[in-house]
Amino acid sequence: MLQMFYQTVVASALFYAVVCWGGSIKRKDASRLDKLVWKASSIVGMELDSLTSVAERRALSRLLSIMENPLHPLNSIISRQKSSFSDRLLSLSCSTDRLRFLSLAHNKIERLPKDLKNWLHLETFSVENNKLTSVPFSIQSLQNLRSLNLNNNGISHLPNEICYLKNLKQMYLSQNQLVQLPTAFGDLAALEVLGISANKLTFLPKSMANLKNLHILNLDSNHFSYFPREICCLANLIKLSLSGNRLVSLPKEVSEMVNLRELSLNENKLTFLPRQLFDLSNLEELSLHGNHLTALSGEIKKLQELRVLNVSKNRISVVTEGISDCRNLRRLSLRENQISCLPLGIGALTNITELLVDENLLENLPEGIKCTLLTAVDLSSNRLLRIPLGICSLVTLRHLNLSCNSVCEAMEDIAYLTNLQHLELSSNKMTIFPLQICKLQNLQYLDLSNNLIERIPTEIMDLKNIEVLLLQKNKLPIFPTALCHLNSLLVLDLTDNQVSHIPIQVSFIIQQCSISSICLTKWPVVITST
């Protein structure tokens, strides 16, 4: 009788304190309530479960929010029962036969209820970004589950019972502590999407070969030293990613993934590619960034559907002529290699829109480039002495980066790049501001910093659409007053030149233009418009 009395009193008091008083409870009242709770606990050993019969869901939700606020008067009282609140809230919130979708993502849940009998009709369940370390055996009860998201927890082990989810189509287990998968993982026959990146896997169970419906598999950032051969049996796989592992080679069985369209093997230790890789005739994207490749096989010409090829940050010195047969190629990244020349056939890539060859050893480009859809070219950090003639015929070009070369002057033909919007010529050896650039009516961004330019021509006023003009680290002796005609200018940088004073025209320029900041010296003086 005494126990029931105290339970009722404390439960009711706590309920009204949370639900009715909310954040307006006074500290002296909270202190009295604290004493009452402690007295009840010491006399009858009252547990929080008895409170939930009175407070129910609304109180529990408010209690959990109070636990997140250390300044709330009730925080110290409620936080003592943190785990009990969390478990009870899960139990109450899911006790319905109608529930199909449940997301508890981005909380601080440490464990799931052991009994999941009230979740039988659940189809989508997300508990990502919590503090789970395990999955209960009762997970097998969720026979209607289609999607399970356990990303970003601390799970180190999966129970075998998870393999009983026969209707599961999507499973996300990334950013956990898994070192292996259950032996019977292949029993998840309906699985179509599987993400297990950022774990500690070194091998896959042999039963993985049974996942015949799997379309997308992400195994990035694990500890694989060898390509799991079980994957090669997955004939319906469309997208596979094994980036950020320790792979040293690929098996010849890789050709059995006949429907593969996207393959990502970035940041591994591959030194060569087996010829069987080029039998993947449906491949559209191949990414091999950050490996140890020294050559690109001529067999690549067999990849007729290839649209994206990324072999940046390798040790490639020669690009095969076979690449010219990849007529559907849209994006080609050869950056950070040791390439001294590009094949003549590269001009035959008529569908290419982006060519990235920065940080190589190029001294020129092949002439007669017919890439009429090309919109972006990056040739920065090479050994160019002049702007390549082949570039000037690319009338669709919008972004061109030629920074960090040894270019002394711009060619007159650059004026034909009438669609150019972004031009970078920083860190070259230019002594004269190229007049040809002033004819680029659509130019919005121009970087000529770190050159040897001594004068800005009055023709610069023809750049009606220029918004960013970077001229720092040159040899300009005076502030170019012609800039007052650039009505679209937003950013002007003249830092580290030889300007001796700020001319009186500066205030006029700011008023006439939209300039938000001007830097004039090595120690930037910022003048802000009002």
TORRODO-696990 format. One record per residue (C-alpha): x, y, z; residue in one letter. Coordinates in steps of 0.25 Angstrom, whole numbers, padded with zeros to 4 digits, always signed. Each point is the difference from the previous one (the first is absolute). Layout:
% TORRODO-696990
XYZA...
***
This chain:
% TORRODO-696990
+0000+0000+0000M+0011+0010+0004L+0008-0004-0013Q-0013+0003-0009M-0002+0013+0008F+0014+0006-0003Y+0000-0005-0014Q-0013+0007-0003T+0004+0013+0007V+0014+0001-0007V-0005-0004-0013A-0011+0010+0000S+0009+0011+0005A+0011-0003-0011L-0011-0001-0011F-0005+0014+0004Y+0014+0006+0001A+0004-0005-0014V-0013+0001-0008V-0008+0012+0007C+0011+0008+0006W+0010-0002-0011G+0012+0009+0000G-0007+0010+0011S+0003-0009+0012I+0007+0008+0011K+0013-0006+0006R-0006+0000+0014K-0011-0009-0005D+0010-0009-0008A+0008-0001+0013S-0013-0005+0008R-0003-0010-0011L+0014-0005+0000D-0001-0003+0015K-0013-0007-0003L+0005-0009-0011V+0012-0004+0009W-0008-0003+0012K-0010-0009-0008A+0012-0007-0006S+0007-0003+0013S-0013-0005+0007I-0006-0008-0011V+0010-0002-0011G-0009+0007-0010M+0005-0002-0015E-0003+0009-0011L-0009-0010-0007D-0011+0002+0010S+0000+0015-0004L-0003-0003-0015T-0013-0005+0003S-0004+0014+0005V+0008+0009-0009A-0001-0008-0013E+0006+0005-0013R-0001+0015+0001R+0007+0000+0014A+0011-0009-0005L+0003+0008-0013S+0001+0013+0009R+0009-0007+0010L+0009-0004-0011L+0001+0014-0005S+0003+0005+0014I+0012-0010+0001M+0006+0007-0012E-0001+0014+0007N+0010+0000+0012P-0006+0014+0004L-0014-0005+0002H-0004-0001+0015P-0004-0015-0001L+0012-0004-0008N+0008-0006+0012S-0012-0008+0005I-0004-0006-0013I+0014-0003-0006S+0002-0011+0011R-0010-0008-0007Q+0005+0002-0014K+0000-0014-0005S-0013-0004+0005S-0007+0012-0006F+0006-0003-0014S-0004-0015+0001D-0014+0004+0004R-0002+0010-0010L+0004-0010-0011L-0010-0010+0006S-0012+0010+0001L+0002+0007-0014S+0000-0013-0008C-0012-0007+0007S-0009+0000-0012T-0003-0010-0011D-0001+0012-0010R+0014+0005+0000L+0008-0002-0013R+0010+0011+0001F+0009+0003+0012L+0012+0009+0001S+0008+0002+0012L+0012+0006-0007A+0009+0010+0007H-0003-0003+0014N+0008-0006+0012K-0006-0014+0000I+0009-0010+0006E-0008-0013-0002R-0013-0005-0006L-0011-0007+0007P+0002-0015+0002K-0014-0002-0004D-0004+0005-0014L-0014-0007+0000K-0007+0013-0002N+0008+0003-0012W-0004-0011-0009L-0006+0008-0011H+0012+0010-0001L+0005+0002-0014E+0010+0011+0001T+0009+0001+0013F+0011+0010+0002S+0009+0001+0012V+0012+0007-0006E+0009+0009+0007N-0003-0005+0014N+0008-0008+0010K-0003-0014-0002L+0010-0011+0002T-0008-0012-0003S-0013-0005-0007V-0010-0008+0008P-0003-0014-0004F-0015+0003-0001S+0004+0008-0013I-0005-0012-0007Q-0014+0003+0004S-0001+0011-0010L-0003-0009-0012Q-0007+0012-0008N+0013+0009+0001L+0004+0005-0014R+0010+0010+0005S+0010+0000+0012L+0009+0012+0003N+0010-0002+0011L+0011+0009-0006N+0009+0008+0010N-0001-0008+0013N+0010-0008+0007G-0005-0014-0004I+0011-0011+0000S-0008-0012-0002H-0012-0004-0007L-0009-0012+0005P-0003-0011-0010N-0014+0003+0002E+0001+0012-0009I+0001-0010-0011C-0014-0004+0001Y-0006+0013-0005L-0004-0006-0013K-0007+0012-0006N+0012+0010+0003L+0004+0008-0012K+0008+0011+0005Q+0010-0001+0012M+0010+0011+0004Y+0011-0004+0010L+0010+0011-0003S+0009+0006+0011Q+0000-0011+0010N+0010-0009+0006Q-0003-0013-0008L+0011-0010-0002V-0008-0010-0007Q-0014-0003-0004L-0009-0012+0004P+0003-0013-0008T-0014-0001-0005A+0000+0014-0005F-0003-0005-0014G-0014-0004+0005D-0004+0014-0002L-0005-0004-0014A-0008+0012-0002A+0011+0010+0003L+0002+0011-0011E+0008+0011+0007V+0011-0003+0010L+0009+0011+0006G+0011-0005+0010I+0011+0011-0002S+0009+0005+0011A+0001-0013+0008N+0011-0010+0002K-0003-0011-0009L+0011-0009-0006T-0008-0010-0007F-0015-0004-0004L-0007-0012+0003P-0001-0010-0011K-0015+0000+0000S+0000+0015-0005M+0001-0007-0014A-0015-0003+0002N-0004+0014+0000L-0005-0001-0014K-0009+0013+0001N+0011+0009+0005L+0001+0013-0009H+0008+0009+0009I+0012-0004+0009L+0008+0010+0008N+0012-0006+0007L+0009+0013+0000D+0010+0003+0012S+0001-0014+0005N+0013-0009+0001H-0001-0009-0012F+0014-0004-0006S-0006-0009-0010Y-0012+0002-0009F-0011-0008+0006P-0003-0011-0011R-0014-0002+0006E-0004+0013-0007I+0004-0005-0014C-0012-0009+0001C-0010+0011+0001L-0004+0001-0014A-0011+0010+0002N+0009+0010+0007L-0001+0014-0006I+0009+0009+0009K+0012-0005+0008L+0009+0008+0009S+0012-0005+0007L+0008+0013+0002S+0009+0003+0012G+0004-0015+0002N+0014-0007-0002R-0003-0007-0013L+0013-0004-0008V-0007-0007-0012S-0013-0004-0006L-0004-0014-0003P-0003-0004-0015K-0014-0004+0005E-0003+0014+0001V-0005-0001-0015S-0012-0008+0005E-0007+0012+0006M-0006+0002-0014V-0010+0011+0004N+0010+0009+0007L-0002+0014-0003R+0008+0008+0011E+0013-0005+0006L+0008+0008+0010S+0013-0005+0005L+0006+0013+0005N+0012+0001+0010E+0005-0015-0001N+0013-0006-0004K-0003-0005-0014L+0013+0000-0009T-0007-0006-0012F-0014-0003-0006L-0003-0014-0005P-0005-0001-0014R-0013-0007+0005Q-0004+0014+0006L-0002+0005-0014F-0010-0011-0003D-0010+0008+0008L-0007+0005-0012S-0011+0008+0007N+0009+0008+0009L-0003+0015+0000E+0009+0005+0011E+0013-0005+0004L+0008+0007+0012S+0014-0004+0003L+0005+0013+0007H+0012-0002+0010G+0006-0013-0004N+0013-0004-0005H-0003-0002-0015L+0012+0003-0010T-0008-0002-0013A-0014+0000-0006L-0002-0013-0008S-0004+0001-0014G-0011-0009+0003E-0008+0011+0005I-0005+0002-0014K-0010-0011+0003K-0008+0008+0010L-0009+0006-0011Q-0010+0005+0011E+0010+0007+0009L-0004+0014+0004R+0009+0003+0011V+0014-0004+0002L+0008+0005+0012N+0015-0005+0001V+0005+0012+0007S+0011-0001+0011K+0007-0012-0006N+0014-0001-0007R-0005-0001-0014I+0010+0006-0011S-0006-0004-0013V-0015+0001-0004V-0004-0011-0010T-0005+0004-0013E-0011-0011+0003G-0007+0011+0008I-0005+0007-0013S-0010-0012-0002D-0007+0003+0013C-0009+0009-0008R-0011+0002+0011N+0010+0005+0010L-0005+0013+0007R+0010+0002+0011R+0015-0003+0000L+0009+0002+0012S+0015-0002-0002L+0004+0010+0010R+0012-0003+0009E+0008-0010-0009N+0013+0001-0008Q-0006+0002-0013I+0009+0008-0010S-0009+0000-0012C-0015-0004-0004L-0003-0009-0011P-0005+0006-0013L-0012-0008+0000G-0005+0007+0013I-0006+0010-0010G-0009-0010-0005A-0008+0000+0013L-0011+0008-0005T-0009-0002+0012N+0009+0004+0010I-0004+0012+0009T+0011+0000+0011E+0015-0002-0002L+0009+0000+0013L+0015-0001-0003V+0006+0009+0011D+0013-0004+0008E+0007-0007-0012N+0011+0002-0009L-0007+0006-0012L+0007+0010-0009E-0011+0001-0011N-0013-0006-0005L-0003-0008-0013P-0005+0009-0011E-0013-0002-0007G-0008-0003+0013I-0014-0002-0004K-0007-0001+0013C-0011+0010-0003T-0008-0003+0013L+0012+0003+0009L-0004+0010+0011T+0012-0002+0011A+0015-0002-0002V+0010+0000+0011D+0014+0001-0004L+0006+0006+0012S+0013-0004+0006S+0007-0005-0013N+0011+0005-0008R-0007+0008-0011L+0008+0012-0006L-0012+0005-0007R-0015-0002-0001I-0002-0012-0009P-0005+0003-0014L-0010-0012+0001G-0007+0007+0012I-0004+0012-0008C-0009-0008-0009S-0009-0005+0012L-0011+0011-0002V-0009-0007+0010T+0010+0002+0011L-0005+0006+0013R+0011-0003+0010H+0015+0000-0003L+0011-0001+0010N+0015+0002-0005L+0006+0005+0014S+0013-0005+0005C+0007-0001-0014N+0010+0008-0007S-0009+0008-0010V+0006+0013-0004C-0011+0006-0008E-0014-0004-0005A-0003-0003-0014M-0009+0009-0009E-0008-0012-0003D-0005-0001+0014I-0010+0011-0003A-0008-0011-0008Y-0004-0006+0014L-0012+0009+0000T-0007-0009+0010N+0011+0000+0010L-0005+0004+0014Q+0012-0005+0009H+0014+0002-0003L+0012-0002+0009E+0014+0004-0004L+0006+0002+0013S+0015-0004+0003S+0005+0002-0014N+0010+0009-0006K-0008+0011-0006M+0005+0014-0001T-0011+0006-0008I-0015-0001+0003F-0005-0007-0012P-0009+0009-0009L-0006-0012-0006Q-0007-0004+0013I-0007+0014+0000C-0009-0006-0012K-0006-0011+0009L-0013+0007+0002Q-0006-0012+0008N+0012-0001+0010L-0004+0001+0015Q+0012-0005+0007Y+0015+0004-0004L+0012-0004+0008D+0013+0006-0004L+0007+0000+0013S+0014-0003+0003N+0006+0005-0014N+0008+0011-0004L-0010+0010-0005I+0003+0015+0001E-0012+0006-0007R-0015-0002-0002I-0005+0005-0013P-0012+0009-0002T-0006-0011-0008E-0003-0008+0012I-0013+0009+0001M-0005-0009-0011D-0002-0012+0010L-0014+0004+0003K-0004-0012+0008N+0013-0002+0008I-0003-0003+0015E+0013-0005+0006V+0013+0006-0004L+0013-0005+0007L+0013+0008-0003L+0007-0002+0013Q+0015-0003-0001K+0004+0008-0012N+0008+0013-0003K-0011+0010-0001L+0005+0014+0004P-0014+0007+0001I-0014-0003+0002F-0007-0002-0014P-0011+0010-0001T-0005-0007-0012A-0007-0010+0009L-0010+0011+0004C-0007-0005-0013H-0002-0014+0005L-0014+0001+0005N-0002-0015+0003S+0013-0001+0008L-0002-0006+0014L+0014-0004+0004V+0013+0007-0003L+0013-0004+0006D+0013+0008-0003L+0007-0005+0013T+0016+0000-0001D+0002+0009-0012N+0008+0013+0001Q-0012+0010+0002V+0005+0011+0008S-0013+0006+0004H-0015-0001+0000I-0005+0009-0011P-0012+0010+0002I-0007-0007-0011Q-0002-0013+0008V-0012+0005+0007S-0006+0004-0013F+0003-0014-0005I-0007-0006+0011I-0012+0008-0002Q-0001-0002-0015Q+0003-0015+0001C-0005-0011+0010S+0013-0003+0006I-0001-0005+0014S+0015-0001+0003S+0013+0005-0006I+0014-0004+0005C+0012+0009-0004L+0012-0004+0008T+0008-0012+0005K-0008+0003+0013W-0014+0001-0006P-0007+0013+0002V-0015-0003-0001V-0009+0011-0004I-0015-0004+0001T-0011+0007-0007S-0012+0005+0008T
***
